[in-house]
Amino acid sequence: MAIKFRPLQDRVVVKALDSETKTKGGIIIPDTAKEKPMQGKIVAAGPGTRTEDGKLQPMGVKVGDVILYGKWSGTEVKIEGEDLLIMKESDIMGVVE
């Protein structure tokens, strides 16, 4: 997916991954009962932040990484008809490997 948006500094653009629609026991979960997914894929990333001496501190994540983030992290936006999240790198809890 190529979007026409470039995040600044230590911000990333994340596409939320779909949550499971069935439980392990086979019960189908309706859309109204689903929780907001907390796993997503990075589709764009800024260059990083500047340190006090002006050097670029690169990001610890990259485009394509699948990440875990907090339930209320980021700002929901719609870019080119797609629902995305913009968040700071510090809102990311970790990378799924």
Secondary structure, 3 states (H helix, E strand, C coil): CCCCCCCCCCEEEEEECCCCCECCCCCECCHHHCCCCCEEEEEEECCEEECCCCCEEECCCCCCCEEEECCCCCEEEEECCEEEEEEEHHHEEEEEC
